[in-house]
Amino acid sequence: MTSILLIHGAGMNMRGKSQLELFGPMTLAQYDERLREYATELAIELAIFHSNTEGEVIDKLYAAHDTGLTGCIINPAGFTLGYTALNTAIVQVNFPTIEVHVSNPALRGRISDVGRHTRGVITGFGVYGYYLAMRGLMEIAQAK
């Protein structure tokens, strides 16, 4: 079975509460509900984790290293720029990671540091971007 860790980074708990013009009205709980629906549809075992603390995200990645995880999806949010230790952890684990952003950070002049260390980046498709990332990780696993 495909097993995916999904990480919500710093500030994702503010979804639906601020910056509605950028990210829309969905709350983090509503994101998670939709993501679980996608996982059920695709027969994926999905573990969802959120933290506003970089070290906790790094610890979660390292803890998953030897678990047989198919892959990881990360929306780094506030960790998008300037978090060297997080980027190092992404490179060191033995599973592919795909970065997802609901909006397109490049439209705001931001190019993600995290994306330089992941297998791929999906931006601008709203919550559906997570579905695309799940499908991508399934394809990567099947190609092995």
N, CA, C and O atoms as a GROMACS GRO file, in nm:
protein
  576
    1MET      N    1   0.083  -0.118   0.000
    1MET     CA    2   0.000   0.000   0.000
    1MET      C    3   0.088   0.125   0.000
    1MET      O    4   0.194   0.128   0.063
    2THR      N    5   0.045   0.226  -0.070
    2THR     CA    6   0.114   0.353  -0.073
    2THR      C    7   0.095   0.424   0.061
    2THR      O    8  -0.017   0.437   0.110
    3SER      N    9   0.204   0.469   0.120
    3SER     CA   10   0.202   0.536   0.249
    3SER      C   11   0.270   0.671   0.236
    3SER      O   12   0.387   0.680   0.198
    4ILE      N   13   0.196   0.777   0.267
    4ILE     CA   14   0.246   0.913   0.246
    4ILE      C   15   0.236   0.994   0.376
    4ILE      O   16   0.135   0.989   0.446
    5LEU      N   17   0.342   1.066   0.405
    5LEU     CA   18   0.343   1.164   0.512
    5LEU      C   19   0.317   1.300   0.450
    5LEU      O   20   0.384   1.339   0.354
    6LEU      N   21   0.220   1.371   0.504
    6LEU     CA   22   0.188   1.505   0.455
    6LEU      C   23   0.219   1.604   0.567
    6LEU      O   24   0.167   1.593   0.678
    7ILE      N   25   0.305   1.701   0.536
    7ILE     CA   26   0.348   1.798   0.636
    7ILE      C   27   0.296   1.936   0.599
    7ILE      O   28   0.317   1.985   0.488
    8HIS      N   29   0.229   1.999   0.694
    8HIS     CA   30   0.189   2.140   0.683
    8HIS      C   31   0.289   2.221   0.764
    8HIS      O   32   0.308   2.195   0.883
    9GLY      N   33   0.353   2.318   0.700
    9GLY     CA   34   0.453   2.398   0.769
    9GLY      C   35   0.397   2.517   0.844
    9GLY      O   36   0.277   2.530   0.864
   10ALA      N   37   0.489   2.603   0.884
   10ALA     CA   38   0.458   2.717   0.970
   10ALA      C   39   0.351   2.808   0.910
   10ALA      O   40   0.360   2.850   0.794
   11GLY      N   41   0.252   2.836   0.990
   11GLY     CA   42   0.146   2.928   0.950
   11GLY      C   43   0.025   2.863   0.885
   11GLY      O   44  -0.076   2.930   0.864
   12MET      N   45   0.034   2.735   0.853
   12MET     CA   46  -0.081   2.670   0.788
   12MET      C   47  -0.203   2.668   0.879
   12MET      O   48  -0.316   2.660   0.830
   13ASN      N   49  -0.184   2.676   1.009
   13ASN     CA   50  -0.296   2.681   1.103
   13ASN      C   51  -0.377   2.811   1.087
   13ASN      O   52  -0.486   2.822   1.142
   14MET      N   53  -0.324   2.908   1.014
   14MET     CA   54  -0.394   3.035   0.991
   14MET      C   55  -0.478   3.034   0.863
   14MET      O   56  -0.544   3.133   0.833
   15ARG      N   57  -0.475   2.925   0.788
   15ARG     CA   58  -0.558   2.917   0.668
   15ARG      C   59  -0.704   2.933   0.705
   15ARG      O   60  -0.752   2.876   0.803
   16GLY      N   61  -0.774   3.011   0.624
   16GLY     CA   62  -0.915   3.040   0.649
   16GLY      C   63  -0.937   3.148   0.752
   16GLY      O   64  -1.050   3.188   0.778
   17LYS      N   65  -0.828   3.198   0.810
   17LYS     CA   66  -0.836   3.303   0.912
   17LYS      C   67  -0.770   3.432   0.868
   17LYS      O   68  -0.807   3.539   0.916
   18SER      N   69  -0.673   3.423   0.778
   18SER     CA   70  -0.603   3.542   0.730
   18SER      C   71  -0.561   3.520   0.585
   18SER      O   72  -0.559   3.406   0.537
   19GLN      N   73  -0.529   3.625   0.516
   19GLN     CA   74  -0.486   3.623   0.377
   19GLN      C   75  -0.584   3.544   0.288
   19GLN      O   76  -0.544   3.466   0.202
   20LEU      N   77  -0.711   3.567   0.311
   20LEU     CA   78  -0.815   3.495   0.235
   20LEU      C   79  -0.805   3.524   0.086
   20LEU      O   80  -0.837   3.438   0.004
   21GLU      N   81  -0.761   3.644   0.050
   21GLU     CA   82  -0.748   3.679  -0.092
   21GLU      C   83  -0.644   3.593  -0.163
   21GLU      O   84  -0.652   3.573  -0.284
   22LEU      N   85  -0.546   3.542  -0.089
   22LEU     CA   86  -0.442   3.456  -0.146
   22LEU      C   87  -0.477   3.308  -0.141
   22LEU      O   88  -0.460   3.235  -0.238
   23PHE      N   89  -0.526   3.265  -0.026
   23PHE     CA   90  -0.541   3.123  -0.001
   23PHE      C   91  -0.685   3.074   0.008
   23PHE      O   92  -0.708   2.954   0.015
   24GLY      N   93  -0.781   3.165   0.008
   24GLY     CA   94  -0.920   3.126   0.015
   24GLY      C   95  -0.967   3.101   0.157
   24GLY      O   96  -0.890   3.118   0.252
   25PRO      N   97  -1.093   3.062   0.171
   25PRO     CA   98  -1.154   3.050   0.303
   25PRO      C   99  -1.137   2.915   0.373
   25PRO      O  100  -1.179   2.900   0.488
   26MET      N  101  -1.077   2.817   0.307
   26MET     CA  102  -1.064   2.685   0.370
   26MET      C  103  -0.972   2.691   0.491
   26MET      O  104  -0.864   2.749   0.486
   27THR      N  105  -1.016   2.630   0.600
   27THR     CA  106  -0.933   2.618   0.720
   27THR      C  107  -0.842   2.496   0.707
   27THR      O  108  -0.861   2.412   0.618
   28LEU      N  109  -0.745   2.486   0.795
   28LEU     CA  110  -0.656   2.370   0.792
   28LEU      C  111  -0.735   2.241   0.815
   28LEU      O  112  -0.707   2.140   0.752
   29ALA      N  113  -0.833   2.245   0.904
   29ALA     CA  114  -0.916   2.126   0.928
   29ALA      C  115  -0.991   2.086   0.801
   29ALA      O  116  -1.007   1.968   0.774
   30GLN      N  117  -1.037   2.184   0.724
   30GLN     CA  118  -1.106   2.153   0.598
   30GLN      C  119  -1.008   2.099   0.494
   30GLN      O  120  -1.043   2.009   0.418
   31TYR      N  121  -0.887   2.152   0.491
   31TYR     CA  122  -0.783   2.096   0.403
   31TYR      C  123  -0.766   1.948   0.437
   31TYR      O  124  -0.771   1.861   0.350
   32ASP      N  125  -0.744   1.920   0.566
   32ASP     CA  126  -0.718   1.783   0.610
   32ASP      C  127  -0.833   1.690   0.573
   32ASP      O  128  -0.810   1.576   0.532
   33GLU      N  129  -0.955   1.737   0.588
   33GLU     CA  130  -1.070   1.655   0.550
   33GLU      C  131  -1.067   1.621   0.402
   33GLU      O  132  -1.088   1.506   0.363
   34ARG      N  133  -1.040   1.721   0.319
   34ARG     CA  134  -1.032   1.699   0.174
   34ARG      C  135  -0.917   1.607   0.140
   34ARG      O  136  -0.930   1.521   0.053
   35LEU      N  137  -0.803   1.623   0.207
   35LEU     CA  138  -0.686   1.540   0.180
   35LEU      C  139  -0.711   1.394   0.216
   35LEU      O  140  -0.666   1.304   0.147
   36ARG      N  141  -0.784   1.372   0.325
   36ARG     CA  142  -0.820   1.234   0.363
   36ARG      C  143  -0.914   1.174   0.259
   36ARG      O  144  -0.906   1.054   0.230
   37GLU      N  145  -1.004   1.254   0.203
   37GLU     CA  146  -1.093   1.206   0.096
   37GLU      C  147  -1.011   1.165  -0.026
   37GLU      O  148  -1.035   1.059  -0.083
   38TYR      N  149  -0.915   1.247  -0.065
   38TYR     CA  150  -0.827   1.213  -0.177
   38TYR      C  151  -0.754   1.082  -0.149
   38TYR      O  152  -0.746   0.995  -0.235
   39ALA      N  153  -0.700   1.070  -0.028
   39ALA     CA  154  -0.624   0.950   0.008
   39ALA      C  155  -0.712   0.826   0.002
   39ALA      O  156  -0.669   0.722  -0.047
   40THR      N  157  -0.833   0.836   0.051
   40THR     CA  158  -0.927   0.722   0.046
   40THR      C  159  -0.955   0.684  -0.098
   40THR      O  160  -0.954   0.566  -0.132
   41GLU      N  161  -0.980   0.783  -0.182
   41GLU     CA  162  -1.007   0.759  -0.324
   41GLU      C  163  -0.891   0.687  -0.392
   41GLU      O  164  -0.912   0.601  -0.479
   42LEU      N  165  -0.769   0.721  -0.353
   42LEU     CA  166  -0.650   0.664  -0.416
   42LEU      C  167  -0.595   0.542  -0.341
   42LEU      O  168  -0.492   0.487  -0.381
   43ALA      N  169  -0.661   0.501  -0.234
   43ALA     CA  170  -0.616   0.388  -0.150
   43ALA      C  171  -0.477   0.414  -0.094
   43ALA      O  172  -0.389   0.328  -0.099
   44ILE      N  173  -0.459   0.533  -0.039
   44ILE     CA  174  -0.332   0.574   0.020
   44ILE      C  175  -0.349   0.581   0.171
   44ILE      O  176  -0.449   0.630   0.222
   45GLU      N  177  -0.248   0.531   0.241
   45GLU     CA  178  -0.241   0.550   0.386
   45GLU      C  179  -0.175   0.686   0.408
   45GLU      O  180  -0.059   0.705   0.371
   46LEU      N  181  -0.248   0.779   0.468
   46LEU     CA  182  -0.201   0.916   0.480
   46LEU      C  183  -0.185   0.956   0.627
   46LEU      O  184  -0.278   0.942   0.706
   47ALA      N  185  -0.067   1.004   0.661
   47ALA     CA  186  -0.041   1.060   0.794
   47ALA      C  187  -0.022   1.210   0.775
   47ALA      O  188   0.060   1.253   0.694
   48ILE      N  189  -0.099   1.290   0.848
   48ILE     CA  190  -0.092   1.435   0.836
   48ILE      C  191  -0.029   1.493   0.962
   48ILE      O  192  -0.063   1.456   1.074
   49PHE      N  193   0.065   1.585   0.941
   49PHE     CA  194   0.138   1.647   1.051
   49PHE      C  195   0.149   1.796   1.026
   49PHE      O  196   0.178   1.838   0.914
   50HIS      N  197   0.126   1.877   1.128
   50HIS     CA  198   0.147   2.021   1.119
   50HIS      C  199   0.234   2.067   1.234
   50HIS      O  200   0.220   2.020   1.347
   51SER      N  201   0.325   2.160   1.205
   51SER     CA  202   0.402   2.225   1.310
   51SER      C  203   0.447   2.361   1.263
   51SER      O  204   0.478   2.382   1.146
   52ASN      N  205   0.451   2.453   1.358
   52ASN     CA  206   0.508   2.585   1.335
   52ASN      C  207   0.654   2.590   1.376
   52ASN      O  208   0.716   2.697   1.375
   53THR      N  209   0.709   2.475   1.412
   53THR     CA  210   0.846   2.466   1.462
   53THR      C  211   0.931   2.382   1.368
   53THR      O  212   0.903   2.264   1.347
   54GLU      N  213   1.034   2.442   1.312
   54GLU     CA  214   1.119   2.372   1.214
   54GLU      C  215   1.175   2.242   1.268
   54GLU      O  216   1.174   2.140   1.198
   55GLY      N  217   1.224   2.241   1.391
   55GLY     CA  218   1.284   2.122   1.449
   55GLY      C  219   1.186   2.006   1.457
   55GLY      O  220   1.226   1.891   1.437
   56GLU      N  221   1.060   2.034   1.486
   56GLU     CA  222   0.960   1.927   1.491
   56GLU      C  223   0.936   1.867   1.353
   56GLU      O  224   0.916   1.746   1.341
   57VAL      N  225   0.937   1.950   1.250
   57VAL     CA  226   0.921   1.900   1.113
   57VAL      C  227   1.040   1.814   1.076
   57VAL      O  228   1.024   1.706   1.018
   58ILE      N  229   1.160   1.858   1.108
   58ILE     CA  230   1.281   1.781   1.080
   58ILE      C  231   1.276   1.648   1.154
   58ILE      O  232   1.306   1.544   1.095
   59ASP      N  233   1.240   1.650   1.281
   59ASP     CA  234   1.230   1.526   1.358
   59ASP      C  235   1.130   1.430   1.295
   59ASP      O  236   1.154   1.309   1.292
   60LYS      N  237   1.020   1.481   1.245
   60LYS     CA  238   0.918   1.396   1.181
   60LYS      C  239   0.975   1.331   1.054
   60LYS      O  240   0.952   1.212   1.030
   61LEU      N  241   1.047   1.408   0.975
   61LEU     CA  242   1.109   1.352   0.854
   61LEU      C  243   1.208   1.242   0.889
   61LEU      O  244   1.204   1.134   0.831
   62TYR      N  245   1.297   1.268   0.984
   62TYR     CA  246   1.397   1.169   1.022
   62TYR      C  247   1.333   1.045   1.083
   62TYR      O  248   1.380   0.934   1.059
   63ALA      N  249   1.227   1.062   1.160
   63ALA     CA  250   1.158   0.947   1.220
   63ALA      C  251   1.096   0.858   1.112
   63ALA      O  252   1.082   0.738   1.131
   64ALA      N  253   1.058   0.918   1.001
   64ALA     CA  254   0.996   0.842   0.892
   64ALA      C  255   1.098   0.773   0.801
   64ALA      O  256   1.061   0.691   0.717
   65HIS      N  257   1.224   0.806   0.817
   65HIS     CA  258   1.329   0.758   0.727
   65HIS      C  259   1.328   0.606   0.703
   65HIS      O  260   1.336   0.563   0.589
   66ASP      N  261   1.318   0.528   0.806
   66ASP     CA  262   1.327   0.382   0.791
   66ASP      C  263   1.193   0.310   0.808
   66ASP      O  264   1.190   0.194   0.847
   67THR      N  265   1.084   0.379   0.779
   67THR     CA  266   0.951   0.319   0.801
   67THR      C  267   0.890   0.258   0.676
   67THR      O  268   0.781   0.202   0.682
   68GLY      N  269   0.958   0.268   0.563
   68GLY     CA  270   0.902   0.216   0.439
   68GLY      C  271   0.805   0.313   0.373
   68GLY      O  272   0.726   0.273   0.288
   69LEU      N  273   0.812   0.437   0.411
   69LEU     CA  274   0.725   0.541   0.356
   69LEU      C  275   0.743   0.552   0.206
   69LEU      O  276   0.855   0.548   0.156
   70THR      N  277   0.633   0.565   0.133
   70THR     CA  278   0.639   0.583  -0.012
   70THR      C  279   0.694   0.720  -0.047
   70THR      O  280   0.772   0.735  -0.140
   71GLY      N  281   0.652   0.821   0.029
   71GLY     CA  282   0.697   0.956   0.002
   71GLY      C  283   0.634   1.056   0.096
   71GLY      O  284   0.554   1.022   0.183
   72CYS      N  285   0.673   1.182   0.076
   72CYS     CA  286   0.626   1.291   0.160
   72CYS      C  287   0.578   1.406   0.072
   72CYS      O  288   0.636   1.434  -0.033
   73ILE      N  289   0.472   1.469   0.116
   73ILE     CA  290   0.424   1.593   0.055
   73ILE      C  291   0.441   1.700   0.161
   73ILE      O  292   0.399   1.682   0.275
   74ILE      N  293   0.502   1.811   0.124
   74ILE     CA  294   0.520   1.920   0.219
   74ILE      C  295   0.471   2.051   0.159
   74ILE      O  296   0.505   2.086   0.047
   75ASN      N  297   0.390   2.121   0.237
   75ASN     CA  298   0.362   2.261   0.209
   75ASN      C  299   0.440   2.336   0.316
   75ASN      O  300   0.394   2.349   0.429
   76PRO      N  301   0.559   2.386   0.282
   76PRO     CA  302   0.643   2.446   0.383
   76PRO      C  303   0.587   2.577   0.439
   76PRO      O  304   0.624   2.618   0.549
   77ALA      N  305   0.500   2.642   0.364
   77ALA     CA  306   0.439   2.768   0.407
   77ALA      C  307   0.549   2.861   0.458
   77ALA      O  308   0.634   2.904   0.380
   78GLY      N  309   0.550   2.893   0.587
   78GLY     CA  310   0.649   2.984   0.643
   78GLY      C  311   0.792   2.933   0.640
   78GLY      O  312   0.884   3.010   0.668
   79PHE      N  313   0.812   2.808   0.607
   79PHE     CA  314   0.946   2.751   0.595
   79PHE      C  315   0.997   2.753   0.451
   79PHE      O  316   1.096   2.687   0.420
   80THR      N  317   0.930   2.826   0.363
   80THR     CA  318   0.963   2.823   0.220
   80THR      C  319   1.102   2.879   0.190
   80THR      O  320   1.171   2.828   0.102
   81LEU      N  321   1.142   2.982   0.262
   81LEU     CA  322   1.270   3.048   0.234
   81LEU      C  323   1.360   3.048   0.356
   81LEU      O  324   1.318   3.088   0.464
   82GLY      N  325   1.485   3.003   0.340
   82GLY     CA  326   1.587   3.023   0.440
   82GLY      C  327   1.595   2.921   0.553
   82GLY      O  328   1.641   2.956   0.661
   83TYR      N  329   1.553   2.799   0.533
   83TYR     CA  330   1.557   2.698   0.639
   83TYR      C  331   1.650   2.584   0.598
   83TYR      O  332   1.605   2.477   0.556
   84THR      N  333   1.778   2.607   0.610
   84THR     CA  334   1.881   2.514   0.565
   84THR      C  335   1.869   2.376   0.628
   84THR      O  336   1.882   2.276   0.559
   85ALA      N  337   1.843   2.369   0.759
   85ALA     CA  338   1.834   2.239   0.826
   85ALA      C  339   1.717   2.157   0.773
   85ALA      O  340   1.728   2.035   0.758
   86LEU      N  341   1.605   2.222   0.744
   86LEU     CA  342   1.490   2.151   0.686
   86LEU      C  343   1.526   2.099   0.548
   86LEU      O  344   1.495   1.984   0.516
   87ASN      N  345   1.589   2.180   0.467
   87ASN     CA  346   1.627   2.136   0.333
   87ASN      C  347   1.726   2.019   0.339
   87ASN      O  348   1.718   1.927   0.258
   88THR      N  349   1.817   2.023   0.433
   88THR     CA  350   1.911   1.914   0.451
   88THR      C  351   1.838   1.785   0.487
   88THR      O  352   1.871   1.678   0.436
   89ALA      N  353   1.741   1.794   0.576
   89ALA     CA  354   1.663   1.675   0.615
   89ALA      C  355   1.591   1.617   0.495
   89ALA      O  356   1.587   1.495   0.479
   90ILE      N  357   1.533   1.700   0.412
   90ILE     CA  358   1.462   1.653   0.293
   90ILE      C  359   1.556   1.574   0.202
   90ILE      O  360   1.517   1.472   0.146
   91VAL      N  361   1.678   1.622   0.188
   91VAL     CA  362   1.777   1.554   0.103
   91VAL      C  363   1.823   1.422   0.165
   91VAL      O  364   1.852   1.326   0.093
   92GLN      N  365   1.831   1.416   0.297
   92GLN     CA  366   1.889   1.300   0.363
   92GLN      C  367   1.794   1.181   0.377
   92GLN      O  368   1.841   1.068   0.390
   93VAL      N  369   1.664   1.202   0.375
   93VAL     CA  370   1.572   1.089   0.393
   93VAL      C  371   1.567   1.004   0.266
   93VAL      O  372   1.600   1.050   0.157
   94ASN      N  373   1.524   0.878   0.284
   94ASN     CA  374   1.530   0.782   0.173
   94ASN      C  375   1.397   0.768   0.098
   94ASN      O  376   1.368   0.662   0.044
   95PHE      N  377   1.318   0.873   0.094
   95PHE     CA  378   1.194   0.873   0.017
   95PHE      C  379   1.181   1.007  -0.055
   95PHE      O  380   1.235   1.108  -0.008
   96PRO      N  381   1.109   1.009  -0.167
   96PRO     CA  382   1.093   1.135  -0.240
   96PRO      C  383   0.994   1.228  -0.169
   96PRO      O  384   0.898   1.184  -0.105
   97THR      N  385   1.020   1.357  -0.182
   97THR     CA  386   0.933   1.460  -0.127
   97THR      C  387   0.887   1.550  -0.241
   97THR      O  388   0.966   1.586  -0.328
   98ILE      N  389   0.760   1.585  -0.238
   98ILE     CA  390   0.704   1.680  -0.334
   98ILE      C  391   0.653   1.800  -0.256
   98ILE      O  392   0.581   1.786  -0.157
   99GLU      N  393   0.691   1.918  -0.301
   99GLU     CA  394   0.646   2.042  -0.239
   99GLU      C  395   0.516   2.087  -0.306
   99GLU      O  396   0.503   2.082  -0.428
  100VAL      N  397   0.421   2.130  -0.225
  100VAL     CA  398   0.292   2.178  -0.275
  100VAL      C  399   0.263   2.315  -0.214
  100VAL      O  400   0.285   2.338  -0.095
  101HIS      N  401   0.213   2.404  -0.298
  101HIS     CA  402   0.162   2.534  -0.252
  101HIS      C  403   0.024   2.554  -0.315
  101HIS      O  404   0.006   2.531  -0.434
  102VAL      N  405  -0.071   2.596  -0.235
  102VAL     CA  406  -0.207   2.621  -0.282
  102VAL      C  407  -0.208   2.735  -0.383
  102VAL      O  408  -0.273   2.727  -0.487
  103SER      N  409  -0.134   2.841  -0.353
  103SER     CA  410  -0.119   2.953  -0.446
  103SER      C  411   0.013   2.933  -0.521
  103SER      O  412   0.081   2.832  -0.504
  104ASN      N  413   0.048   3.030  -0.603
  104ASN     CA  414   0.175   3.022  -0.674
  104ASN      C  415   0.270   3.127  -0.619
  104ASN      O  416   0.259   3.245  -0.653
  105PRO      N  417   0.365   3.086  -0.533
  105PRO     CA  418   0.458   3.184  -0.473
  105PRO      C  419   0.536   3.263  -0.576
  105PRO      O  420   0.574   3.377  -0.549
  106ALA      N  421   0.562   3.207  -0.693
  106ALA     CA  422   0.639   3.277  -0.796
  106ALA      C  423   0.568   3.403  -0.843
  106ALA      O  424   0.632   3.499  -0.885
  107LEU      N  425   0.434   3.403  -0.836
  107LEU     CA  426   0.359   3.523  -0.873
  107LEU      C  427   0.385   3.638  -0.776
  107LEU      O  428   0.363   3.754  -0.810
  108ARG      N  429   0.430   3.605  -0.657
  108ARG     CA  430   0.463   3.706  -0.557
  108ARG      C  431   0.615   3.730  -0.551
  108ARG      O  432   0.664   3.794  -0.458
  109GLY      N  433   0.688   3.679  -0.652
  109GLY     CA  434   0.832   3.701  -0.658
  109GLY      C  435   0.913   3.611  -0.569
  109GLY      O  436   1.030   3.639  -0.541
  110ARG      N  437   0.853   3.500  -0.522
  110ARG     CA  438   0.924   3.410  -0.432
  110ARG      C  439   0.952   3.278  -0.502
  110ARG      O  440   0.863   3.216  -0.561
  111ILE      N  441   1.074   3.237  -0.496
  111ILE     CA  442   1.113   3.105  -0.546
  111ILE      C  443   1.153   3.024  -0.424
  111ILE      O  444   1.240   3.065  -0.347
  112SER      N  445   1.092   2.910  -0.406
  112SER     CA  446   1.110   2.830  -0.286
  112SER      C  447   1.249   2.769  -0.276
  112SER      O  448   1.299   2.708  -0.370
  113ASP      N  449   1.310   2.786  -0.159
  113ASP     CA  450   1.435   2.714  -0.130
  113ASP      C  451   1.408   2.565  -0.116
  113ASP      O  452   1.490   2.483  -0.159
  114VAL      N  453   1.294   2.530  -0.058
  114VAL     CA  454   1.259   2.389  -0.036
  114VAL      C  455   1.249   2.315  -0.170
  114VAL      O  456   1.297   2.203  -0.183
  115GLY      N  457   1.187   2.378  -0.267
  115GLY     CA  458   1.167   2.316  -0.398
  115GLY      C  459   1.296   2.275  -0.466
  115GLY      O  460   1.296   2.184  -0.550
  116ARG      N  461   1.404   2.338  -0.432
  116ARG     CA  462   1.535   2.302  -0.489
  116ARG      C  463   1.586   2.169  -0.437
  116ARG      O  464   1.683   2.114  -0.488
  117HIS      N  465   1.518   2.118  -0.333
  117HIS     CA  466   1.563   1.994  -0.268
  117HIS      C  467   1.461   1.881  -0.278
  117HIS      O  468   1.483   1.773  -0.224
  118THR      N  469   1.350   1.906  -0.345
  118THR     CA  470   1.244   1.805  -0.356
  118THR      C  471   1.243   1.745  -0.496
  118THR      O  472   1.307   1.795  -0.588
  119ARG      N  473   1.168   1.637  -0.509
  119ARG     CA  474   1.154   1.569  -0.639
  119ARG      C  475   1.079   1.656  -0.738
  119ARG      O  476   1.106   1.652  -0.858
  120GLY      N  477   0.983   1.736  -0.687
  120GLY     CA  478   0.906   1.824  -0.772
  120GLY      C  479   0.828   1.924  -0.690
  120GLY      O  480   0.820   1.914  -0.567
  121VAL      N  481   0.771   2.023  -0.759
  121VAL     CA  482   0.694   2.129  -0.695
  121VAL      C  483   0.564   2.147  -0.771
  121VAL      O  484   0.563   2.154  -0.894
  122ILE      N  485   0.454   2.154  -0.697
  122ILE     CA  486   0.322   2.178  -0.756
  122ILE      C  487   0.266   2.304  -0.692
  122ILE      O  488   0.251   2.311  -0.571
  123THR      N  489   0.237   2.405  -0.773
  123THR     CA  490   0.186   2.530  -0.720
  123THR      C  491   0.065   2.579  -0.800
  123THR      O  492   0.051   2.552  -0.919
  124GLY      N  493  -0.022   2.652  -0.728
  124GLY     CA  494  -0.128   2.726  -0.793
  124GLY      C  495  -0.255   2.650  -0.826
  124GLY      O  496  -0.343   2.706  -0.890
  125PHE      N  497  -0.268   2.525  -0.785
  125PHE     CA  498  -0.388   2.446  -0.815
  125PHE      C  499  -0.482   2.433  -0.696
  125PHE      O  500  -0.571   2.348  -0.697
  126GLY      N  501  -0.463   2.516  -0.595
  126GLY     CA  502  -0.547   2.506  -0.476
  126GLY      C  503  -0.523   2.374  -0.406
  126GLY      O  504  -0.416   2.314  -0.417
  127VAL      N  505  -0.623   2.328  -0.334
  127VAL     CA  506  -0.610   2.203  -0.258
  127VAL      C  507  -0.591   2.083  -0.353
  127VAL      O  508  -0.538   1.980  -0.311
  128TYR      N  509  -0.635   2.096  -0.479
  128TYR     CA  510  -0.618   1.988  -0.576
  128TYR      C  511  -0.471   1.957  -0.602
  128TYR      O  512  -0.438   1.846  -0.646
  129GLY      N  513  -0.382   2.051  -0.576
  129GLY     CA  514  -0.239   2.026  -0.592
  129GLY      C  515  -0.191   1.910  -0.507
  129GLY      O  516  -0.099   1.839  -0.545
  130TYR      N  517  -0.253   1.891  -0.391
  130TYR     CA  518  -0.217   1.778  -0.304
  130TYR      C  519  -0.255   1.645  -0.371
  130TYR      O  520  -0.182   1.547  -0.362
  131TYR      N  521  -0.369   1.644  -0.437
  131TYR     CA  522  -0.411   1.524  -0.510
  131TYR      C  523  -0.308   1.491  -0.619
  131TYR      O  524  -0.269   1.375  -0.636
  132LEU      N  525  -0.266   1.594  -0.691
  132LEU     CA  526  -0.165   1.573  -0.796
  132LEU      C  527  -0.036   1.518  -0.737
  132LEU      O  528   0.028   1.431  -0.797
  133ALA      N  529   0.003   1.568  -0.621
  133ALA     CA  530   0.125   1.519  -0.555
  133ALA      C  531   0.108   1.374  -0.512
  133ALA      O  532   0.201   1.294  -0.525
  134MET      N  533  -0.009   1.339  -0.459
  134MET     CA  534  -0.034   1.200  -0.421
  134MET      C  535  -0.021   1.109  -0.541
  134MET      O  536   0.042   1.004  -0.534
  135ARG      N  537  -0.082   1.149  -0.652
  135ARG     CA  538  -0.071   1.069  -0.776
  135ARG      C  539   0.073   1.058  -0.822
  135ARG      O  540   0.117   0.952  -0.865
  136GLY      N  541   0.146   1.167  -0.812
  136GLY     CA  542   0.286   1.166  -0.852
  136GLY      C  543   0.368   1.069  -0.769
  136GLY      O  544   0.450   0.995  -0.823
  137LEU      N  545   0.348   1.068  -0.639
  137LEU     CA  546   0.423   0.977  -0.553
  137LEU      C  547   0.384   0.831  -0.581
  137LEU      O  548   0.468   0.742  -0.571
  138MET      N  549   0.258   0.807  -0.615
  138MET     CA  550   0.217   0.672  -0.653
  138MET      C  551   0.290   0.627  -0.779
  138MET      O  552   0.337   0.514  -0.787
  139GLU      N  553   0.300   0.716  -0.876
  139GLU     CA  554   0.369   0.683  -1.001
  139GLU      C  555   0.518   0.656  -0.978
  139GLU      O  556   0.574   0.563  -1.034
  140ILE      N  557   0.580   0.738  -0.894
  140ILE     CA  558   0.721   0.718  -0.861
  140ILE      C  559   0.741   0.581  -0.796
  140ILE      O  560   0.836   0.511  -0.829
  141ALA      N  561   0.653   0.544  -0.706
  141ALA     CA  562   0.664   0.416  -0.636
  141ALA      C  563   0.645   0.300  -0.732
  141ALA      O  564   0.715   0.200  -0.722
  142GLN      N  565   0.552   0.312  -0.824
  142GLN     CA  566   0.526   0.204  -0.920
  142GLN      C  567   0.640   0.187  -1.019
  142GLN      O  568   0.662   0.078  -1.071
  143ALA      N  569   0.712   0.295  -1.045
  143ALA     CA  570   0.822   0.289  -1.142
  143ALA      C  571   0.946   0.219  -1.084
  143ALA      O  572   1.036   0.182  -1.160
  144LYS      N  573   0.951   0.202  -0.952
  144LYS     CA  574   1.068   0.138  -0.890
  144LYS      C  575   1.072  -0.010  -0.917
  144LYS      O  576   1.164  -0.078  -0.872
   0.00000   0.00000   0.00000
